[in-house]
């Protein structure tokens, strides 16, 4: 079938668009990312997106990038090719290490030395994602300058599923997940999966007639238990681990192996008056790189390994229509387990205490949050945030907020600092004005923000003497519409991001000023059909290179053949667009995937 005929057949169905993340009310009305405790999604005074398991199944993502790239404020600006290739995230024009990535509410060890790589964490065992935009350092501490992403791997819903998928570039994947209440008090979880692809040549060399294929394989395991000790107390524990191997085209190496695991446990308490929790976690991350033909024992071999140990707790009077008061503290130790970066410091502790007051006097709602961090390496840092929201007639709301945030330089930042320079912590001051309307047939948001970042740490190329502090000013706007008009359901978002280096007056590299997306789906004849469109505008890259804008389409379908068996298929980059996310690395051509889910 020709591309034009395929489009002619599918576009009429795509016109019946459904909200890209239109989730059932019982799945998405409560969040924990705003204040670390459960509260209604509608009470959040900052923009929040929620992605449920049902959303993930409809979108059929091969990776977190595939799932998240259309969300407002997100740009995957360092994606060096296809599945498994290094990928990092810019939120609202901030740096890739300014988004705090959590798994089950705990920071990831990978961020001790650098930013979080979204390409390798398996999406198959993800049950839910909560994403908040804007500074949240007053709650979470260092790194929460642009936003926070919380990846949740546990679910209270009974579900046992087997999934298999195959597709382009010799892609194969298999996943098994078991999530069951074995008694009225005890829930057990097991999830495991494997995926591999031969990939394609992500960085073809001019005149080279024999291209190599940059493949990827990954396996993962998740174990969990939750037990209700009595009506008030609940104990839980989780273990997540994954490892992967990637072939890539680099200047000094071409093979990468990554291992990561995290264990956490906690007690929670809730009665009619009080809620509280006490948690402990430990995680390790290791990344190895080498030249394949030389092996791990060659001079090209490098190793970076990190760990995070964390204790945290909080107490809150139960959320009510009038609000809540929250007091919490956390202690975190970052350790560098390898000397590859050359950093003199190998470990450091950080202790934080915070308090938050949230109260409503209809039609006004006020939030005040303050925090003090004592960092072993950089001393004490205070952050705070405030928000005032006014509910207006006809289901409208306006919110004005201000928040400060900071990020201590990572061990990698320090190791690569220019000679004679002592890097300072990055500090931000963010103003935001939001407007929202909630009608029967559509919801909309308009968010305007201005973020000053002092001592922004930038890389000027190379592997030594390459980091220094500068200052930046980021001004932006987000416009989001979610419509529900009978059979027509759709989500549209538009981002404008003006992220300037104040010293050079240039746009920060790999940030497009303009990005837009549309996602929709419809249920017809018991079949779910969906389509996505993503537009990313021009953006600069290293060496004064300007990358061209691009628009890509993705489409897919899911059909329940029986009550237990569901068939699915997806085409990414429907029109086979040639484009690059970063200079020199080709993005994937048109790809197709077919698979099946069987529920027991």
TORVOBA-350910 format. One record per residue (C-alpha): residue in one letter; x negated, z negated, y. Coordinates in Angstrom, 3 decimals. Each point is the difference from the previous one (the first is absolute). Layout:
REM TORVOBA-350910
  code        c1        c3        c2
     A         X         Z         Y
...
//
This chain:
REM TORVOBA-350910
  code        c1        c3        c2
     X     0.000     0.000     0.000
     X    -1.406     0.935     3.419
     X    -0.581    -2.679     2.636
     X     2.552     1.579     2.340
     X     2.673     0.028    -2.713
     X    -0.821    -3.574    -0.978
     X     0.368    -1.132     3.602
     X     3.265     1.917     0.378
     X     1.410    -1.824    -3.015
     X    -1.167    -3.490     0.955
     X     0.431    -0.196     3.775
     X     3.819    -0.094    -0.065
     X    -0.236    -3.099    -2.176
     X    -2.628    -1.506     2.287
     X     2.486     0.307     2.865
     X     1.948    -2.830    -1.639
     X    -2.632    -2.464     1.166
     X     0.013    -3.693    -0.831
     X    -1.817    -2.801     1.765
     X    -3.563     0.213    -1.289
     X    -0.043    -3.659    -0.931
     X     3.722    -0.752    -0.138
     X    -0.077    -3.037    -2.250
     X     2.861    -1.985    -1.507
     X     0.904    -3.012     2.116
     X    -0.923    -2.522    -2.688
     X    -3.520     1.499    -0.258
     X    -1.008     0.335     3.637
     X     1.838    -2.553     2.125
     X    -2.640    -2.741    -0.411
     X    -3.724     0.166     0.809
     X    -2.983    -2.344    -0.214
     X    -2.585     1.952     2.012
     X     1.217    -1.149     3.425
     X    -0.696    -3.723    -0.377
     X    -1.135    -0.386    -3.661
     X     3.401    -1.442    -0.940
     X     3.283     1.697    -0.824
     X     2.195     0.957     2.912
     X     2.501     2.776     0.760
     X    -1.535     3.381     0.799
     X     2.243     0.231     3.077
     X    -1.534    -3.188     1.430
     X    -3.514     1.509     0.311
     X    -1.072     0.502     3.627
     X    -2.597     2.635    -0.992
     X     0.485     3.385    -1.705
     X     0.152    -0.428    -3.797
     X     0.429     2.526    -2.823
     X     0.965    -0.929    -3.574
     X    -0.552     2.211    -3.047
     X     1.670    -1.088    -3.244
     X    -0.556     1.039    -3.612
     X     3.003     2.326     0.226
     X    -1.598     1.728     2.994
     X    -3.278     0.410    -1.886
     X     1.760     1.547    -2.989
     X     1.844     2.482     2.221
     X    -3.188     1.061     1.813
     X    -2.073     0.354    -3.225
     X    -3.319    -0.719     1.784
     X    -3.329     0.605    -1.733
     X    -1.725    -2.492     2.336
     X     0.667    -2.430     2.834
     X    -0.993     2.775     2.422
     X     2.726     2.215    -1.431
     X     2.508    -2.821     0.468
     X    -0.952    -1.265     3.454
     X    -1.185     3.014     2.011
     X     3.393     0.739     1.604
     X     0.559    -3.554     1.281
     X    -0.063    -0.551     3.776
     X    -3.336    -1.092     1.449
     X    -2.002     1.021    -3.086
     X    -2.715     2.656    -0.073
     X    -2.318     0.457    -2.975
     X    -2.840     1.279     2.128
     X    -2.884    -0.151    -2.496
     X     1.358     1.697    -3.116
     X    -2.913     1.888    -1.546
     X     1.982     2.180    -2.381
     X     2.578    -0.590    -2.730
     X     0.976    -2.753    -2.396
     X    -2.606    -2.758    -0.285
     X    -2.133     1.213     2.921
     X    -0.902    -2.610     2.651
     X     2.956    -0.629     2.315
     X     0.520    -2.492     2.812
     X     2.851    -0.698     2.368
     X     0.344    -0.098     3.789
     X     3.039    -1.929     1.279
     X     1.031     0.717     3.591
     X    -3.409     1.466     0.789
     X    -1.989    -3.123    -0.907
     X    -2.996     0.051    -2.325
     X     0.352     0.397    -3.767
     X    -0.984    -3.662    -0.518
     X     2.562    -1.215     2.560
     X     2.877     0.114    -2.478
     X     0.043    -3.089    -2.197
     X     0.795     0.991    -3.598
     X     1.503    -2.682    -2.216
     X     0.915     0.012    -3.680
     X     2.691    -2.594    -0.669
     X    -0.768    -1.501     3.406
     X    -3.757    -0.397    -0.604
     X    -2.796     1.903     1.846
     X    -2.073     2.428    -2.071
     X    -3.684    -0.524    -0.806
     X    -0.692     3.657     0.759
     X     0.379    -0.733     3.725
     X    -2.921    -2.445     0.026
     X    -2.461     2.878     0.494
     X     2.150     2.882     1.223
     X     3.523     1.320     0.352
     X     2.519     0.178    -2.835
     X    -0.027     3.245    -2.035
     X     3.630     1.000    -0.606
     X    -0.899     2.789    -2.428
     X    -0.775    -2.110    -3.049
     X     2.420    -2.926    -0.155
     X     2.582     1.072    -2.618
     X     3.515     0.566     1.294
     X     1.607    -0.248    -3.452
     X     0.077    -3.823    -0.058
     X     1.213    -0.374     3.598
     X     3.490    -1.502     0.210
     X     0.383    -0.249     3.761
     X    -1.899     0.587     3.241
     X     0.569    -1.713     3.350
     X    -1.685     1.488     3.060
     X    -0.032    -1.528     3.492
     X    -1.414     1.720     3.100
     X    -1.756    -1.766     2.830
     X    -2.382    -3.000     0.111
     X     0.733    -2.863    -2.418
     X    -3.261    -1.953     0.275
     X     1.882    -3.094     1.174
     X     1.498    -0.161    -3.499
     X    -2.649     1.675    -2.169
     X    -3.288    -0.404     1.879
     X    -2.827     2.555     0.144
     X     0.608     3.753    -0.492
     X     3.732     0.081     0.841
     X    -0.556     1.982     3.235
     X     2.017     3.135    -0.784
     X     2.345    -1.315    -2.667
     X     0.405    -1.493    -3.468
     X     0.869     1.653    -3.324
     X     1.127    -2.287    -2.836
     X     0.021     1.593    -3.471
     X     2.173    -2.009    -2.392
     X    -0.383     0.392    -3.769
     X     2.666    -2.432    -1.245
     X     3.774     0.368    -0.191
     X     2.826    -2.381    -0.995
     X     1.971     2.858    -1.621
     X     0.068     0.543    -3.776
     X    -1.513     3.418    -0.716
     X    -1.985     1.592    -2.833
     X    -1.187     3.566     0.572
     X    -2.305     2.638    -1.477
     X    -1.108     2.886     2.267
     X    -2.023     3.141    -0.693
     X    -1.028     2.729     2.474
     X    -2.030     3.208    -0.099
     X    -0.825     2.532     2.676
     X    -2.456     2.122     1.930
     X    -3.775    -0.280    -0.387
     X     0.440    -1.339    -3.534
     X     1.732    -3.154     1.200
     X     1.242    -2.445    -2.654
     X     1.462    -3.479     0.451
     X     1.699    -2.604    -2.136
     X     1.414    -3.376     1.055
     X     1.777    -2.879    -1.743
     X     1.654    -2.886     1.832
     X     1.870    -3.001    -1.388
     X     1.685    -2.453     2.345
     X     2.355    -2.408    -1.754
     X     1.543    -3.428     0.359
     X    -0.743    -1.405    -3.474
     X     1.974    -3.173     0.788
     X     2.172    -1.107     2.901
     X    -3.102    -1.608     1.535
     X    -2.876     2.314    -0.977
     X    -0.816     3.606     0.904
     X    -2.889     1.965    -1.516
     X    -1.556     3.251     1.216
     X    -2.363     2.522    -1.576
     X    -0.910     3.352     1.529
     X    -2.772     2.378    -0.976
     X    -0.808     3.624     0.648
     X    -2.543     2.795    -0.205
     X    -0.394     3.203     2.022
     X    -2.545     2.763     0.216
     X    -0.470     3.389     1.625
     X    -2.752     2.616    -0.130
     X     0.560     0.432     3.727
     X    -1.389     2.882     2.022
     X    -3.080     0.714     2.121
     X     0.702    -2.158     3.059
     X    -3.018     1.273     1.967
     X    -0.743     3.594    -0.954
     X    -3.374     1.326     1.137
     X    -0.138     3.408     1.743
     X    -1.167     2.721    -2.376
     X     0.190    -2.267    -3.053
     X     1.837     1.944    -2.717
     X    -0.102    -2.854    -2.547
     X     2.058    -2.826     1.423
     X     0.007    -3.438    -1.519
     X     3.191    -1.978    -0.611
     X     0.234    -3.465     1.501
     X     2.030    -1.923    -2.543
     X     1.431    -3.503    -0.088
     X     1.182    -2.462    -2.641
     X     1.427    -3.480     0.325
     X     1.482    -2.776    -2.115
     X     1.768    -3.185     1.037
     X     1.556    -3.186    -1.321
     X     2.380    -2.537     1.533
     X     1.093    -3.300    -1.546
     X     2.427    -2.448     1.555
     X     2.006    -3.130    -0.722
     X     2.581    -1.905     2.009
     X     1.520    -3.288    -1.115
     X     2.674    -2.108     1.684
     X    -1.088    -3.601    -0.456
     X     3.305    -1.288     1.386
     X     2.520     0.936     2.683
     X    -2.540    -0.483     2.799
     X    -3.433     0.806    -1.484
     X    -1.264     3.343    -1.351
     X    -3.441     0.819    -1.396
     X    -1.416     3.488    -0.333
     X    -3.232     1.823    -0.844
     X    -1.118     3.626     0.100
     X    -3.059     1.964    -1.100
     X    -0.665     3.564     1.156
     X    -2.917     2.179    -0.958
     X    -0.976     3.646     0.155
     X    -3.052     2.182    -0.405
     X    -0.631     3.640     0.789
     X    -2.638     2.724    -0.027
     X    -0.178     2.826     2.537
     X    -2.085     3.147     0.323
     X    -0.574     1.023     3.610
     X    -2.260     2.085     2.225
     X    -2.318    -2.280     1.973
     X    -3.354     0.374     1.700
     X    -1.790    -2.655    -2.079
     X     2.194    -0.495    -3.094
     X     2.903     1.673    -1.806
     X     1.495    -2.583    -2.355
     X     1.794    -3.254     0.764
     X     1.308    -2.788    -2.231
     X     2.236    -2.773     1.320
     X     1.244    -3.228    -1.548
     X     2.357    -2.476     1.629
     X     1.975    -3.010    -1.154
     X     1.940    -2.865     1.534
     X     1.575    -3.150    -1.426
     X     2.339    -2.256     1.928
     X     2.238    -2.956    -0.676
     X     2.331    -2.081     2.104
     X     2.702    -2.610     0.290
     X     3.057     0.468     2.187
     X     2.629    -2.509     1.054
     X     3.428     0.533     1.506
     X     3.012    -2.200     0.570
     X     2.762     0.010     2.586
     X    -2.260    -1.319     2.746
     X    -3.598     0.967    -0.754
     X    -2.110     2.787    -1.473
     X    -3.699    -0.035    -0.812
     X    -2.715     1.610    -2.076
     X    -3.554    -0.615    -1.171
     X    -2.052     2.903    -1.366
     X    -3.475     0.726    -1.356
     X    -1.603     3.358    -0.762
     X    -3.301     1.605    -0.940
     X    -0.904     3.670     0.065
     X    -3.048     2.185    -0.599
     X    -0.770     3.613     0.874
     X    -2.960     2.135    -1.069
     X    -0.882     3.575     0.920
     X    -2.912     1.921    -1.570
     X    -1.295     3.433     1.062
     X    -2.644     2.246    -1.555
     X    -0.988     3.616    -0.698
     X     1.591     0.997    -3.293
     X    -2.944     1.979    -1.347
     X    -2.388    -2.901     0.730
     X     2.198    -2.840    -1.289
     X     0.405    -3.585     1.161
     X    -3.735    -0.714    -0.258
     X    -0.960     2.589     2.613
     X    -1.179    -0.625     3.565
     X     3.370     1.270     1.218
     X     1.824    -2.975    -1.562
     X     1.720    -2.440     2.355
     X     2.236    -2.969    -0.641
     X     2.309    -1.989     2.260
     X     1.849    -3.019    -1.372
     X     2.108    -2.581     1.841
     X     2.270    -2.929    -0.729
     X     2.682    -1.973     1.832
     X     1.070    -3.542    -0.863
     X     3.075    -1.226     1.851
     X     2.212    -3.086     0.317
     X     3.073    -0.016     2.210
     X     3.142    -1.975     0.562
     X     2.884    -0.407     2.405
     X     3.091    -2.070     0.693
     X     3.165     1.258     1.673
     X     3.391    -1.420     0.753
     X     2.422     2.420    -1.646
     X     0.920     3.156     1.856
     X     3.374    -0.195     1.711
     X     1.895     2.034     2.564
     X    -1.672    -2.143     2.683
     X    -3.543     0.585    -1.291
     X    -2.837    -1.947    -1.576
     X    -3.263    -1.857     0.594
     X    -3.030     0.795    -2.122
     X    -3.378    -1.724    -0.443
     X    -2.735     1.383    -2.240
     X    -3.695     0.100    -0.738
     X    -2.386     2.097    -2.097
     X    -3.607    -0.091    -1.128
     X    -1.867     3.109    -1.083
     X    -3.531     0.606    -1.253
     X    -1.451     3.507     0.062
     X    -3.043     0.635    -2.176
     X    -2.284     2.984    -0.333
     X    -0.988     0.236    -3.647
     X    -2.489     2.831     0.434
     X    -2.821     0.594     2.476
     X     0.562     3.754     0.322
     X     1.064    -0.190     3.644
     X    -3.077    -1.974     0.975
     X     2.025    -2.642     1.824
     X    -1.835    -3.287     0.559
     X     3.239    -2.021    -0.223
     X     1.372    -0.118    -3.562
     X     3.041    -2.268     0.443
     X     2.151    -1.563     2.692
     X     3.059    -2.222     0.212
     X     2.984     0.197     2.311
     X     2.596    -2.713     0.532
     X     3.190     0.708     1.902
     X     2.953    -2.098     1.143
     X     3.141     1.424     1.582
     X     3.477    -0.919     1.110
     X     3.003     2.124     0.857
     X     3.310    -0.691     1.703
     X     2.879     2.458    -0.328
     X     3.288    -0.810     1.718
     X     3.197     1.778     1.032
     X     2.221    -0.813     2.930
     X     2.458     2.858    -0.204
     X    -0.628     2.635     1.323
     X    -3.710    -0.987     0.387
     X    -2.530    -0.484    -2.793
     X    -3.477    -1.417     0.608
     X    -3.086    -0.185    -2.188
     X    -3.194    -1.886     0.881
     X    -2.935    -0.130    -2.417
     X    -3.487    -1.413     0.481
     X    -3.034    -0.145    -2.278
     X    -3.596    -1.252     0.046
     X    -2.635     1.382    -2.376
     X    -3.345    -1.679    -0.588
     X    -2.364     2.690    -1.301
     X    -3.292    -1.283    -1.418
     X    -1.901     2.944     1.467
     X     1.783     0.593     3.329
     X     1.511    -3.335     0.969
     X     3.559    -0.752     1.102
     X     2.484     2.683     0.992
     X     3.493    -0.597     1.345
     X     2.801     2.562    -0.330
     X     3.642    -0.105     0.958
     X     3.048     2.166     0.201
     X     3.403    -0.203     1.627
     X     3.140     2.086    -0.077
     X     3.277    -0.133     1.896
     X     2.960     2.004    -1.256
     X     3.311     0.637     1.749
     X     3.077     1.049    -1.978
     X     2.088     2.340     2.147
     X     3.526     1.414    -0.344
     X     0.849     2.741    -2.511
     X    -2.652    -1.086    -2.535
     X    -3.002     0.603     2.241
     X    -3.121    -2.148     0.303
     X    -3.111    -0.061     2.142
     X    -3.158    -1.969    -0.770
     X    -3.072    -0.787     2.068
     X    -3.046    -1.395    -1.798
     X    -3.641    -0.869     0.618
     X    -2.608    -0.821    -2.604
     X    -3.726    -0.542    -0.300
     X    -2.134     0.666    -3.077
     X    -3.619     0.061    -1.110
     X    -2.218     1.256    -2.793
     X    -3.357    -1.463    -0.931
     X    -2.627     2.683    -0.784
     X    -0.241     0.670    -3.724
     X    -3.260    -0.447    -1.905
     X    -0.297     3.798    -0.016
     X     0.493     0.194     3.788
     X    -2.768    -2.542     0.516
     X    -2.407     1.706    -2.405
     X     0.357     3.372     1.762
     X    -0.127    -1.304     3.584
     X    -2.317     1.737     2.432
     X    -3.405    -1.606     0.258
     X     0.011    -2.927     2.395
     X     3.830    -0.150     0.227
     X     1.941    -3.067    -1.091
     X     3.538     1.179    -0.702
     X     2.841    -2.004     1.537
     X     3.455    -0.556    -1.514
     X     2.605     2.571     1.022
     X     2.835    -1.427     2.098
     X     3.284     1.630     0.957
     X     2.854    -0.591     2.411
     X     3.195     1.872    -0.831
     X     3.141     0.450     2.127
     X     3.089     1.527    -1.587
     X     3.485     0.917     1.221
     X     2.589     0.969    -2.578
     X     3.540     1.335     0.168
     X     2.367     0.364    -2.949
     X     3.544     1.098    -0.739
     X     2.001    -0.600    -3.176
     X     3.118     2.137    -0.421
     X     2.279     0.862    -2.892
     X    -1.594     3.412    -0.548
     X    -3.595    -0.513     1.152
     X    -2.658    -2.502     1.044
     X    -2.778     0.724     2.471
     X    -3.107    -1.692     1.392
     X    -2.270     0.752     2.931
     X    -3.213    -2.042     0.210
     X    -2.502     0.254     2.855
     X    -3.328    -1.807    -0.296
     X    -3.325    -0.494     1.778
     X    -2.935    -1.487    -1.896
     X    -3.327    -0.903     1.654
     X    -2.777    -0.552    -2.556
     X    -3.167    -1.604     1.321
     X    -3.270     0.274    -1.959
     X     1.401     2.739    -2.247
     X    -2.544     0.646    -2.762
     X    -0.727     3.720    -0.351
     X    -2.287     1.996    -2.278
     X    -2.156     2.677     1.588
     X    -1.005     1.735    -3.216
     X    -2.774    -0.634    -2.460
     X    -0.547    -2.868    -2.420
     X    -2.258    -2.294     2.031
     X     0.068    -1.159     3.620
     X     3.442     1.562     0.379
     X     2.470    -2.670     1.223
     X     0.537    -1.342     3.490
     X     2.704    -1.550     2.171
     X     2.072     1.947     2.504
     X     3.430    -0.430     1.611
     X     3.161     2.008    -0.609
     X     3.485     0.397     1.422
     X     2.826     1.173    -2.247
     X     3.360     0.994     1.449
     X     2.758     1.269    -2.224
     X     3.658     0.553    -0.710
     X     2.044     0.123    -3.202
     X     3.471     1.444    -0.347
     X     1.873    -0.448    -3.286
     X     3.505     1.173    -0.941
     X     1.728    -0.883    -3.282
     X     3.354     1.749    -0.369
     X     2.888    -0.315    -2.451
     X     2.771     2.491     0.711
     X     2.044     0.485    -3.140
     X    -2.088     2.028    -2.422
     X    -2.725     0.442     2.614
     X    -2.671    -2.695    -0.008
     X    -3.423     0.385     1.548
     X    -2.952    -1.679     1.689
     X    -2.055     1.494     2.792
     X    -2.982    -1.595     1.724
     X    -2.284     1.138     2.805
     X    -3.250    -1.686     1.061
     X    -1.991     0.530     3.166
     X    -3.401    -1.726    -0.103
     X    -2.474     0.176     2.883
     X    -3.035    -1.905    -1.314
     X    -2.941     0.195     2.405
     X    -3.545    -1.303    -0.072
     X    -0.257    -1.423     3.542
     X    -3.745     0.660     0.271
     X     0.233     3.692    -0.919
     X     3.641     0.641     1.036
     X     0.418     1.927    -3.275
     X     2.694    -0.326    -2.638
     X    -1.200    -2.105    -2.935
     X    -0.894     2.340    -2.848
     X     2.440     0.865    -2.787
     X     3.045    -1.214     1.941
     X     2.580     2.679     0.756
     X     1.867    -0.519     3.251
     X     3.176     1.342    -1.580
     X     1.500    -0.529    -3.417
     X     3.554     0.617    -1.219
     X     1.765    -0.314    -3.347
     X     3.400     0.580    -1.524
     X     1.132    -1.164    -3.426
     X     3.361     0.510    -1.645
     X     1.820    -0.054    -3.292
     X     3.457     0.484    -1.472
     X     1.738    -0.821    -3.279
     X     1.791     3.100    -1.317
     X     1.453     0.395    -3.507
     X    -1.752    -3.184    -1.085
     X    -3.344     1.427     1.202
     X    -2.112    -1.385     2.816
     X    -1.733     2.676     2.102
     X    -2.401    -0.817     2.808
     X    -2.238     1.724     2.533
     X    -2.722    -1.177     2.377
     X    -1.663     1.638     2.977
     X    -3.182    -1.380     1.598
     X    -1.566     1.346     3.193
     X    -3.401    -1.234     1.214
     X    -1.399     1.326     3.277
     X    -3.514     0.919     1.030
     X    -2.645    -2.708    -0.159
     X    -3.738    -0.263     0.536
     X    -2.613    -0.675    -2.638
     X    -3.712    -0.825    -0.174
     X    -2.195     2.517     1.865
     X     2.580     0.958     2.633
     X     1.985     1.917    -2.626
     X     3.728     0.568     0.642
     X     2.156     0.106    -3.111
     X     3.099     2.200     0.106
     X     3.513    -1.384    -0.236
     X     1.901     0.432    -3.253
     X     3.523    -0.224    -1.417
     X     0.657    -0.604    -3.698
     X     3.208    -0.105    -2.065
     X     0.610    -2.005    -3.167
     X     3.128     0.282    -2.172
     X     1.194    -1.698    -3.173
     X     2.886    -0.732    -2.325
     X     1.100    -2.690    -2.485
     X     2.644     0.520    -2.674
     X     1.277    -2.691    -2.429
     X     0.307     1.847    -3.311
     X     1.399    -3.151    -1.637
     X     0.499    -3.595     1.094
     X    -3.535    -0.751    -1.147
     X    -1.887     3.275     0.621
     X    -0.641     1.469     3.471
     X    -1.827     3.283     0.612
     X    -1.855     0.599     3.258
     X    -2.048     2.658     1.724
     X    -1.810     0.416     3.292
     X    -1.860     2.659     1.986
     X    -2.511    -1.093     2.640
     X    -1.110     2.376     2.764
     X     2.819     2.406    -0.847
     X    -1.242     2.826     2.248
     X    -3.624    -0.307    -1.227
     X    -1.317    -0.903     3.458
     X    -3.796     0.108     0.447
     X    -1.103    -2.991     2.075
     X    -2.590    -2.757     0.310
     X     0.576    -3.665     0.814
     X    -3.710    -0.474     0.764
     X    -2.526     2.714     0.765
     X    -1.456     1.816    -3.011
     X     2.346    -1.439    -2.655
     X     2.909     2.146    -1.207
     X     3.370    -1.662    -0.495
     X     1.911     0.848    -3.217
     X     1.720     3.369    -0.387
     X     3.561     0.163    -1.314
     X     0.376    -2.407    -2.932
     X     2.842    -0.569    -2.461
     X     0.793    -2.977    -2.214
     X     2.603    -0.540    -2.733
     X     0.743    -3.191    -1.863
     X     2.471    -2.298    -1.655
     X     0.983    -3.682     0.234
     X     1.543    -1.809    -2.965
     X     1.652    -3.393     0.504
     X     0.549    -2.218    -3.005
//
